Amino acid sequence: MNRRFQFAVVASSTCLVVLLLLGAKLGRSASPDNPYNQLAVYSEVLGRIKTEYVEEPDLKVVTLGAINGMLESIDPYASYLNADQYKQYLKAKDTAKADVGMVTSKRLGYVGVVDVIPGTAAAKAGLTTGDVIESINNVSTRDMPLAFAGILLQGDPGSSVEISVLRARGTGDPQKMTLNRAPLVFPPVSSRMVTDQGDPIGVIQTVALTPARVQEIASKISELEKQGAKRLILDLRHCATGEPDAGVALANLFVDKGLIAYSVGQKVSRQDYQAVASKAVTKLPMVVMTNRGTAGGAEVAAAALLDLKRAEVVGEPTYRDAAIRKAVTLDDGSAVILAVAKYYSPSGKAIQDNGVTPSVLQIESDVTDVDEDGAPNPQPAPAKPGLDELMDRAIKTLNK
């Protein structure tokens, strides 16, 4: 069976499970929001599968698939860990391990690549946003908890891990590759001047966000202004690592008042993140650059600067991830790691649901189409050597 067809079947099955679990909302008029009605639908479907399916299924596998399908449908970064897996997770959580450099989420029931960290084994292997990791060390990632996949990808420095990958830009069967683990080293914040296209423009790029990096960006802004920069470009492409709070701090460098973002959940009270005037460092006109690998804190910053009309956003729709997650333990020692609150843009859009849609849409050269949600569909379309089309568009947008 063609691998892509298999993935389509998995995706369809997952959707079916979720629809069945939520079916009571539409199918039963009495107390439509009662969770017991939804559980009754699931129990009935499970019973039908057991008695009428072509062969007697492994109900443990069916139930695990249903749980993972539910989690993926609401939060592609969520995980269900059985008791043994959760113990391993806790043990590994505070242990510094070497890694291959991938940021991952669930995709079609498998582990998918959000982005890769430059200079790592994953980057050197050419992995990119949209690739699907079918197996890790010959263990299928279908219904594998995302957090457990992270444990398998980590290990001692110099050790290796074998994965099979269904490429976003390819066809056919997955490719097998061996990646060598190494301590993660993020490229430093970089800055440069562009002086050959209108007013001098300072360009700042980061592929990760931390409080220390935000301060480094503030220093870079000061340096660029001293060099004569009259406009700024903040390049957040491939910035998929960073907590939402760091995104708030980043946005605050460019705005001195107003609501930057807020977070809220069912059991988490709303918290507003207001700009603090003393933390703003510049009022220069600016553009923010994003692509399909922009996620987390970088999305919070981009959403705020766009909503507050502080900057144009040029590039591709972002990946969609900005939430507060925690582990909720269950009676049998297992745990569910899921979002308990989401971050919202100043205009009230949930970033995890909507991402950030640029005000100036420019698809990168290896992408020729977008799907029904506005997310890019990678396709083979080679760029001209040395041409950064998004940067060129950002500069032209600033110079209008």
N, C-alpha and C positions, 0 to 999 in steps of 0.2 A: 504494500500500500504506500502511495506517495506520502512523504513526510508532511508536506504542507496540508494534505488532506487530513492526515491524522490530527494535526493541530487544529484544523477547522472542526473536526468531530469533538475534540476536547472542549473547545470554546463553546460549541453548541450545547454540549452536555452540561457544562457549567451554567450556562444561561437557563437551561431547562430546570436544573435543580433549584436555582434561585427563584425562578418563576413559580415553581411548585410550592416552595416554602412560603412565598408571599401571596400565594393564590387566594388564600382565605379573605384577603382584603377586598378582592373583587367578587369572589364567588359566594360569600356568606354575608347576608345583610345584617344579621344579628351580631352586635359587638364586633365590627370588622377589624378593630385594632387589637382584639384580644389575642395574645400570643398563643393561647391554648388552641384556638381555632387553626392557627397556622401549623402548630405541631401536629394537630389531628390530620391535616392534609399530608404532611410529611410521613406520618405513621402509615396512612392508608397507601400512599405511593410505595413505601418501603415493603409493605405487605404484598402488594401486587407484584412487585419485582421478585420477591421471594417465591411466590406461588406460580407466576405466569411467565416469567422470563424463560428464554429458550433453554437455559441450564441454571442450576442453583448457584447463585452468586455468593461471593465472600462478602457478607454483610458488613464486616469490619472495614473492608476496603471501600465499599459503597458509602458508608457513613463518613469515613475520612474524606472521601472525595466531596461529599456534600458540605462538610465543614469548611474545607479549603475553598470550595466554590463560593460559599457565602462570604467568606472573608475577602477573597479577591474581588468580588463584586462591589464591596463597599470601601476597601482599602488595599491597594496592591502591595503595600508594605507590611501588611499584617501577617501574623504567623500563629499557627496552633502547634504547640509542642507537647508531646506526651511527657510523662513524668521523667523518664530517662533523658530525653532530649533537653528538657528544661534544666535538669541538673547539670548537663554538659554546657548548656548556654550560660548558666550562672557562673560556672567554673571558668569558662573562657572569656567572660565579659570583661573582667578586669585584668586579663593577662595580655601583655603586649606580644603580638604575633606578627610574623611576616605575612605578606598578602600578595595577591596578583594584581590588585589595583582596579577592581570593578565596583561600580555602584549599581545595585540590582533591585528589582522589584518583581512581583509575580506578573506573568504574561501568558495568557492562554493556558493556564494551569501549570506552566513551567516557570523556571527562573529566567527573567529577561534582563537585558543590559540597559540601564538608564544612561550610563556614560562610563568612560574609563579615565583614569588619572594619567596625564602625560608622563612618559618616561618609564612606566611600569610594564610588566610582562604583558598585561592585557592590551595596552596601547601598542606595544611593539608587534603583537600578533594581529593587529588591525581590527580588533573588536570595536564595535560602535553601537550607538543607540539603536534599539530595535532588534538586535541579535537575540536569539533565544538559546539558552544553555540547556541542551537536552539531557545531558548526564554529567556527573562529576565522579571521577574514578569509577566509571562503569555503573554508577547508581543513578537511575532515572530521577530527574528532578520533578517529574509529574507528581503533584500533591506533596512535594517536599516542602516543609516549612521554610520560609525565606531565611529566618534567623539561623536555622540549622545548615542551610546551604552556605551561609557565611562562615560557619565553623569549619565546614569541609574545605573551603577555599583557603583558609588560613593554615599556617603551620610553621615549622622551623625555617629560619633563613637558609637558603640554598636547596631546600627540598622542592619537589615538583608535584604538580597535580595535573591529571589528564581530564580534559573536558571534550565533549562533542557539542558543536555549535551549528544551529541553523542560521545562516547568514541573512540579514535583512536585505542585502543587495544581491543575493544569489538565488539559485534554484536547486532542487534536488535534495539529496541526502545530506545530513549534517557532516561537517568537517571535524575530524579529530585533531586535537592539538595538545601539546604539553607545555604548561606554563611553569616557570620557575618563581618560587616565592622569594620576596625580598622585603626588608623594612620599607614602609611607605614614606616617600619623601615628596612633598608637594612642591611644585615649582614656585619660586618666590613671586611676589607681586612685582609686575614689570610696568615701566612707564617709558614713554618716548614722545618726541615732538614731531608733528607733521607741519611742515612750513611751505610746502610747494603747491597748496591748493587753497588759496584765500587766506583768511586770518589764521595765525598760528594756533594749532589745535594740540592739546595735550591728551594722550591716549593712555589709559590705565587698564591693565588686565589682571584678573585673578581667577584661579580655577578652584578656589576653596575659600570659605568664609569662617573666620574665628574672630573673637574680640581683638586679638593681637593684630590680625591682618587688617581689620577695619582701621586701627590706629596707623598702620603702615600706609594704607591708602590715603588717610588724611595727610600724612607727611609727604606723600608723592604729589598730592594736589598742591601743597604749598611750594614744593620744589618747581613744579611745572609753571605755576603762576610767576615765580621769580624769573623763570626762563622766558617769560613773555607770552604764555598761553592766554588766549582770549576766549577759547571755547574748550569744552571737555568731551571726551568719549569714554564711557565706562563700559568696558568689554566684559560681559558676564557669560559669554559662550562657554559651554562645557564646565560651568561652575555648578556642580551637583552635590558638593559636600559642604555642609554648613547648617547650623541650627537657625530656625526662624528669628530668634532674638538677635543674631548677628546681622540678619537682613534689616531688621529695624534700625540697628545702630548705623549700618551703612547708609540707609536712606536719610538718616538724621544729619549726615555730613552735608547734605545738599538742601535741606529744608529747615527753617527755623521756627515753624509753627504749623499746627494742624495735626489731624489724626493720621498716623502712619499706617497702622493696622490694628486689628483687634482679634482676640481669640475667645472662643466660647464653645461649650459642649453641653450635652444633656445634664451632666453632673458637675460641670466645670463652669463657674461663674464667668461672666464676660469680663475680660481685661482689656482696657484700651491702652494703646502705646502711642503717646503723644510726643511730638517733636519737642526737644529741649533747645531753646535758642542758643545757649552757650556751647552746644555741641556742633552747631553748623559751622562749616569752614569756608564755604565758597558760594557765590551767587552767579558764577559764570554760566552762560547758556550751555546746555549739555544734551547728549544723546546716550541712551543705554542700548547695548547690543545683546540680544538673546538668541538662543537656538534650541533645538529639541533636547539638548543635554543640560539646559539650565533648570535647576530644581532647588527646592528647599529655601534657604535663606535668601538666595539670589532672586528667587521669584517674589519674595516678600518685598524686597527693595525695588525691583522693577515695577511691580504692581502699584506701589505707593507713589513712586516718581511719575508714573503715567497718570494715575488718578488725580494727583494733585497738580497736574499740568506743569510739573517742574521739568519734565524731559519728554522728548519723543522716544519711543522704543522701536528700534529697527531690527528686523531679523525674522526669526521663526517663532511660532507658538511654543511656549515652554512645556516642560514635562508634566507638571501638575503634582506637586508634593509640598505641603506645608502644614504640619500638624504636630500636636503633642501626643506622644504615644507612651503607653506604659504596659507592663505585664500584669494581667489579671489572673491570679492563681485559682485553680478549680479544686474541688474536694479530693480528687484522686491524685493530686500532685502535679497534674498537667497545668498548662498556662496558655492564655491567649494574649498575644502582644498586638495591640490595636490602637487606633487613634481615639483619644477620649475628648479631644477638642481640635477644631480646625482654625486656621488663620484666615482672616478676611481682609480684603483690600479696603481702602477708605470708602469706596462706593458700595461695599457690602457683598462683594463677590467672594465665594469660597475658593481659595486658590487651589486647593486639592481637587475641586470639581471642575474649575474653569481654566486653570493656568493663567498665563498672561498672553493675550493676543496683541502683537505689536501694532502700533499705530501706522507703521510703515512696514508692510509685509514684504520680506525678501527671502525666498527659499534658497538655501545653500546649493551649490552646484551639483551635489550628489543626490538632490531631492528634486523631483519634477512634478509632484502631485501632493495634494493634501486629502485626508480622509473626511468623513462626514462630521467629525468633531473638530476639524480644523488642524489636526495634528499632521505633520509631514509624513508621507510614505516614502521611505528611501528607495531610490531607483538608480541604476547605473547611468551617470551622465557626467563624464569627465570634465573637470574644470581646466581652464587655460593655465598653464604652468605659471606659478608666482602671483596669480590674480586672486585677491581676497574680495569677492564681490560684495559681501556684507559690509566690510570696512569702507569700501568705495561708496556704497550707498549711504552709510552713516555720515561720511564726510560731506557728501553732496546735500544731505538733509540739513546738516548744521550750517552750511554755507548759503542756504536759500535766503 
